[in-house]
Amino acid sequence: MNPAKRRKLFERFHAANPVPRGELEYRTPFELLIAVILSAQATDKSVNLATRSLYRIASTPEQMLALGMDGLVSHIKHIGLYRSKAKNILATCALLLEQHAGAVPRERAALELLPGVGRKTANVVLNIAFGEATIAVDTHIFRIANRSGIAPGRNPLEVEQRLLKFVPSEFHLHAHHWLILHGRYVCKARKPECPQCMIADLCEFKTKTRAD
């Protein structure tokens, strides 16, 4: 995909949704961090269902640790991998208190040292909580980047690096949300809804679907 196509593509995303928002519910960087840890291999809907009750009684690292394993699990047990996630969350809370005075760090290296936090989660927190122009590559973005030709790559890191290189810089801040929402509701994994796609004429996917 050439630079002119990429620019036009993101101009359309911007025109349709100038300030996109993610679907995870949170009020603070800490709540966002916990929600993103929980969201691995889970839907935002299931995470929100859990955190609505969880955050009413535990919205800080101290309060989360006070719940203990059993107390935390009671809120998140309907989410996949809940036991390993609970273990990581409690360990993360302990590290936040020990090393960061209970605050979520704004540095990628420090974030990635937290249990349950990898590059993708760190990018999400940096982007959403702190307004950094990062692009987290999940399965939706990896699929769209390759399918459309925006920034094809063999793995998430390669796709991330190419998106940061090829997407015009003024769109970096919101590119993550535009692409995720597009992948979730339009450019779906099994059957992309090409007839309803606002960028279908720019997309380089060779086997576009047609209206039934």
Backbone torsions as a table, in degrees:
resi	resn	phi	psi	omega
1	MET	NA	132.8	-177.4
2	ASN	-84.5	164.2	-176.7
3	PRO	-58.3	-35.9	-179.2
4	ALA	-65.2	-40.4	177.8
5	LYS	-64.7	-44.4	-179.5
6	ARG	-60.3	-45.1	-179.2
7	ARG	-61.9	-45.0	-179.2
8	LYS	-63.6	-38.4	179.7
9	LEU	-60.3	-48.7	-178.4
10	PHE	-75.2	-25.2	173.0
11	GLU	-64.2	-36.5	177.7
12	ARG	-69.3	-43.1	176.3
13	PHE	-58.0	-44.0	-178.3
14	HIS	-64.9	-42.9	-179.2
15	ALA	-64.1	-37.6	-177.9
16	ALA	-77.7	-29.5	-175.1
17	ASN	-152.8	80.1	-172.4
18	PRO	-58.7	-37.6	-179.1
19	VAL	-127.9	80.3	-176.7
20	PRO	-68.1	150.1	179.2
21	ARG	-125.1	144.8	174.0
22	GLY	-73.6	170.6	-175.6
23	GLU	-101.9	-4.9	174.3
24	LEU	-74.1	138.8	-179.0
25	GLU	-94.1	132.0	-179.4
26	TYR	-163.2	161.5	177.2
27	ARG	-122.8	-22.3	-176.4
28	THR	-134.8	163.3	175.1
29	PRO	-56.5	-36.1	178.8
30	PHE	-64.8	-45.6	178.9
31	GLU	-63.1	-37.3	176.7
32	LEU	-63.6	-46.0	179.8
33	LEU	-56.3	-47.5	-179.4
34	ILE	-64.4	-41.8	179.7
35	ALA	-62.3	-39.7	-179.3
36	VAL	-69.8	-39.0	175.2
37	ILE	-59.0	-43.3	-179.8
38	LEU	-68.2	-25.4	-172.4
39	SER	-76.8	-10.4	179.3
40	ALA	-59.4	123.4	-179.1
41	GLN	55.2	33.7	177.2
42	ALA	-143.7	159.1	179.0
43	THR	-84.1	152.3	175.8
44	ASP	-60.5	-34.2	179.9
45	LYS	-61.6	-44.8	-179.4
46	SER	-68.5	-36.2	178.0
47	VAL	-65.8	-46.1	179.8
48	ASN	-60.8	-38.2	178.5
49	LEU	-60.5	-39.1	-179.6
50	ALA	-74.9	-44.7	-173.1
51	THR	-73.9	-23.0	178.1
52	ARG	-59.5	-41.5	178.0
53	SER	-82.3	-38.5	-178.1
54	LEU	-61.4	-48.0	-175.1
55	TYR	-71.4	-15.1	175.7
56	ARG	-68.8	-26.6	-179.2
57	ILE	-116.6	-15.1	-178.7
58	ALA	-147.1	98.7	-179.1
59	SER	-122.9	13.2	176.6
60	THR	-135.7	162.2	177.4
61	PRO	-58.3	-40.3	179.5
62	GLU	-61.2	-46.9	-179.0
63	GLN	-66.5	-35.7	179.7
64	MET	-66.8	-43.0	178.7
65	LEU	-64.4	-35.7	-179.4
66	ALA	-64.2	-25.8	178.3
67	LEU	-66.5	-34.4	-175.2
68	GLY	73.3	176.1	-177.0
69	MET	-60.3	-50.7	-176.6
70	ASP	-64.2	-40.9	-179.6
71	GLY	-65.5	-40.4	179.0
72	LEU	-69.0	-43.6	-179.5
73	VAL	-60.2	-33.9	-178.7
74	SER	-61.3	-23.5	179.9
75	HIS	-92.4	-25.1	-171.0
76	ILE	-118.1	11.1	-171.9
77	LYS	-67.5	-13.4	177.4
78	HIS	-90.1	0.1	178.7
79	ILE	-95.7	139.3	179.3
80	GLY	-57.3	144.2	178.5
81	LEU	59.6	33.3	-170.9
82	TYR	-63.6	-32.5	-178.1
83	ARG	-70.0	-44.7	178.6
84	SER	-67.9	-34.8	177.4
85	LYS	-66.9	-40.8	178.4
86	ALA	-63.0	-42.7	178.4
87	LYS	-60.4	-44.8	179.5
88	ASN	-65.7	-40.6	-179.1
89	ILE	-63.0	-44.9	180.0
90	LEU	-65.5	-39.6	177.6
91	ALA	-66.8	-38.3	177.4
92	THR	-63.7	-43.4	179.1
93	CYS	-60.2	-41.3	179.2
94	ALA	-62.8	-42.7	179.4
95	LEU	-67.6	-38.7	177.8
96	LEU	-59.6	-40.2	179.7
97	LEU	-72.6	-39.9	-176.5
98	GLU	-73.4	-37.5	-170.3
99	GLN	-114.7	-16.0	-174.2
100	HIS	-133.0	20.1	178.9
101	ALA	55.0	29.9	177.4
102	GLY	85.6	-2.2	-178.2
103	ALA	-94.9	153.2	175.2
104	VAL	-79.2	123.6	-179.0
105	PRO	-67.8	152.2	-179.7
106	ARG	-98.6	5.9	-178.3
107	GLU	-105.0	136.0	-178.3
108	ARG	-57.5	-46.5	-176.3
109	ALA	-59.3	-42.8	-180.0
110	ALA	-67.5	-39.2	178.2
111	LEU	-62.9	-42.7	-175.6
112	GLU	-72.6	-10.4	174.7
113	LEU	-84.5	-9.8	179.1
114	LEU	-78.3	135.4	179.2
115	PRO	-57.4	133.0	179.2
116	GLY	84.8	2.2	-178.5
117	VAL	-113.1	116.1	174.4
118	GLY	-108.9	-166.6	-176.5
119	ARG	-62.3	-42.0	-178.8
120	LYS	-62.9	-48.1	179.8
121	THR	-62.1	-42.3	178.0
122	ALA	-60.0	-42.5	178.9
123	ASN	-62.4	-41.1	179.5
124	VAL	-62.1	-46.8	-179.1
125	VAL	-64.4	-44.8	179.5
126	LEU	-61.4	-39.9	-177.4
127	ASN	-73.5	-51.5	-171.7
128	ILE	-81.7	-45.3	-175.7
129	ALA	-78.8	-34.9	-171.7
130	PHE	-118.8	3.5	174.5
131	GLY	69.1	25.0	177.3
132	GLU	-80.7	145.8	-177.8
133	ALA	-83.4	61.6	177.6
134	THR	-102.3	160.4	178.4
135	ILE	-128.3	106.4	178.1
136	ALA	-80.4	130.6	-177.7
137	VAL	-104.4	106.9	173.9
138	ASP	-102.0	-169.0	-177.5
139	THR	-64.4	-35.4	179.3
140	HIS	-64.7	-48.7	-176.9
141	ILE	-68.1	-39.4	177.9
142	PHE	-59.8	-43.2	179.7
143	ARG	-64.1	-48.9	-176.7
144	ILE	-66.0	-41.8	-179.1
145	ALA	-58.7	-38.9	179.7
146	ASN	-81.8	-43.6	-176.3
147	ARG	-64.6	-43.5	-175.3
148	SER	-83.3	-22.5	-175.4
149	GLY	90.6	5.7	-179.5
150	ILE	-60.3	-48.4	-178.2
151	ALA	-158.1	72.3	-177.5
152	PRO	-64.8	143.9	178.7
153	GLY	-160.0	161.8	-175.5
154	ARG	-84.2	-18.8	-178.2
155	ASN	-151.4	166.8	-176.2
156	PRO	-57.4	-38.7	-179.4
157	LEU	-65.1	-42.1	179.2
158	GLU	-64.1	-41.3	177.5
159	VAL	-63.5	-44.0	178.8
160	GLU	-58.2	-48.0	-178.7
161	GLN	-62.9	-37.4	-179.8
162	ARG	-74.5	-35.0	175.1
163	LEU	-62.7	-44.7	179.7
164	LEU	-64.2	-29.7	179.8
165	LYS	-80.9	-40.7	-170.3
166	PHE	-95.0	-31.1	-178.7
167	VAL	-75.4	130.7	178.4
168	PRO	-52.3	137.0	-170.5
169	SER	-58.2	-31.5	-178.4
170	GLU	-67.7	-11.6	179.3
171	PHE	-104.5	-0.9	-176.1
172	HIS	-60.7	-40.3	-174.1
173	LEU	-59.6	-39.2	-175.3
174	HIS	-107.3	-2.4	-176.9
175	ALA	-56.6	-41.1	179.7
176	HIS	-53.5	-50.4	-177.4
177	HIS	-71.1	-42.4	179.2
178	TRP	-56.9	-46.4	-176.1
179	LEU	-70.7	-39.8	178.4
180	ILE	-63.2	-48.1	-179.1
181	LEU	-63.6	-37.7	178.6
182	HIS	-65.3	-41.0	179.1
183	GLY	-70.1	-32.8	-177.7
184	ARG	-73.9	-36.3	-170.6
185	TYR	-116.1	-16.3	-177.7
186	VAL	-125.1	-62.7	-176.4
187	CYS	-86.5	65.5	-173.4
188	LYS	-72.5	158.6	-174.1
189	ALA	-62.9	-51.7	-174.1
190	ARG	-77.6	-43.2	-178.8
191	LYS	-146.1	98.2	178.7
192	PRO	-64.7	142.7	-178.9
193	GLU	-92.0	68.3	-175.8
194	CYS	-58.5	-37.6	-179.9
195	PRO	-62.8	-24.7	179.8
196	GLN	-100.6	6.1	-173.3
197	CYS	-84.2	129.0	-178.2
198	MET	-75.0	-11.5	-180.0
199	ILE	-118.9	18.4	-175.0
200	ALA	-57.9	-36.0	-178.1
201	ASP	-74.9	-16.6	179.2
202	LEU	-98.1	-27.3	-178.1
203	CYS	-65.7	141.7	-177.7
204	GLU	-103.7	17.7	174.6
205	PHE	-63.6	125.9	-170.2
206	LYS	-83.1	-21.0	-177.9
207	THR	-117.4	59.8	-179.2
208	LYS	-61.5	146.7	177.3
209	THR	-80.0	160.5	178.9
210	ARG	-120.7	159.6	178.5
211	ALA	-63.7	141.3	-180.0
212	ASP	-70.0	NA	NA
